[in-house]
């Protein structure tokens, strides 16, 4: 289901809406929609491992694990390797930040 949503968003997103140029606000909304679908699809594909890791090797809490992943993405950008493995590190950074907010919200009982 999430993969279908993601495929649909990627195929329809071209920063043109109804034959007219999109406003900045519309572009922001479209990016958030695309990133939401991407984050949900990745979360399902990875079995919710960012928020609920299986802890086979690492025993760090989810937020520390997400910070490590953020460091890896920032290092990739610093090296100029922004298209490694066909993934966009900027998308991943936003996704990891959202996951941190999710974990923080869970800790606060939200």
C-alpha positions in Angstrom: 0.0 0.0 0.0 2.7 2.5 1.0 4.7 1.5 -2.0 1.7 2.3 -4.3 1.3 5.7 -2.7 5.0 6.4 -3.1 5.0 5.4 -6.7 1.9 7.5 -7.4 3.5 10.6 -5.8 6.8 10.1 -7.7 5.0 9.8 -11.0 2.7 12.8 -10.5 5.1 15.2 -8.9 6.6 17.6 -11.3 6.2 20.9 -9.5 3.4 21.9 -12.0 -0.1 21.9 -10.7 -3.1 22.1 -13.1 -0.9 23.4 -15.8 0.4 26.3 -13.7 3.6 26.8 -11.7 3.3 25.9 -8.1 3.6 28.4 -5.4 6.3 28.0 -2.8 3.6 26.9 -0.3 2.4 24.2 -2.8 5.9 23.0 -3.3 6.5 22.7 0.4 3.2 20.8 0.8 4.1 18.5 -2.1 7.6 17.8 -0.7 6.1 16.9 2.7 3.6 14.6 1.0 6.4 12.9 -0.9 8.6 12.6 2.2 5.7 11.3 4.3 5.0 8.5 1.7 8.7 7.7 1.5 9.1 7.6 5.3 6.1 5.3 5.7 7.3 3.0 2.9 10.8 2.8 4.4 9.5 2.2 7.9 7.3 -0.6 6.6 10.2 -2.1 4.6 12.6 -2.0 7.5 10.0 -3.4 10.0 9.9 -0.3 12.3 13.5 -0.9 13.2 14.4 2.7 13.7 11.9 3.2 16.5 11.8 -0.5 17.8 15.2 -1.9 17.0 15.8 -5.7 17.5 19.1 -4.9 19.4 21.0 -8.0 18.3 24.4 -6.2 18.3 23.8 -2.6 19.3 22.1 -1.8 22.6 21.8 2.0 22.1 18.4 3.6 22.5 16.5 4.5 19.3 17.4 8.2 19.4 21.1 7.4 19.6 20.7 5.0 16.7 19.0 7.6 14.6 21.8 10.1 15.5 24.3 7.6 14.1 22.3 7.3 10.9 22.2 11.1 10.7 26.0 11.3 11.1 26.4 8.8 8.2 24.1 10.9 5.9 25.9 14.1 6.8 29.3 12.5 6.2 28.0 11.4 2.8 27.0 15.0 1.9 30.4 16.3 3.2 32.2 13.8 0.9 30.1 15.0 -2.0 28.6 11.5 -2.4 25.0 12.6 -2.5 23.6 10.0 -4.9 25.2 6.8 -3.5 23.0 3.8 -3.8 20.3 5.8 -5.6 19.2 7.3 -2.3 18.9 11.0 -1.5 20.6 11.8 1.8 18.6 14.9 2.3 15.4 12.9 2.2 16.8 10.5 4.7 17.9 13.3 7.0 14.4 14.7 7.1 13.0 11.2 7.7 15.4 10.5 10.6 14.6 13.9 12.2 10.9 13.0 12.0 11.6 9.6 13.5 13.4 11.3 16.4 10.4 13.5 17.0 8.2 10.4 17.0 10.4 8.7 19.6 10.4 11.8 21.7 6.6 12.0 21.5 6.3 8.3 22.5 8.6 9.0 25.5 6.3 11.9 26.5 3.2 9.8 26.1 1.8 11.7 23.2 
